[in-house]
Amino acid sequence: MTILLVLLGVALIIGSGGHWIAKQEIPGGIAATMVIAFAGAWLGYFMAGDWGPTLFRFPVVPALLGAALFLAIFIVLSKITNRSS
């Protein structure tokens, strides 16, 4: 349960930051960026392992990296699909 809450917090921070950095309308708005950041945080945690600073015994750095990577991929893909439409 604690891991889920930490992941939601990471998703909220990364999602809102990514939405602000993108400076464009992202399909689905802030809710979509938070869902994508949550998925990235979850995969980053499980793929990168247990390293870096922790929050409630949860490694924050792999989650942040995974969330930022997923969000960047989503932004690039949304730009590509908007150009081709």
Summary of the structure (lengths in Angstrom):
residues: 85
radius of gyration: 13.2
end to end distance: 41.7
largest distance: 45.2
contacts: 266
relative contact order: 0.20
helix: 78%
strand: 5%
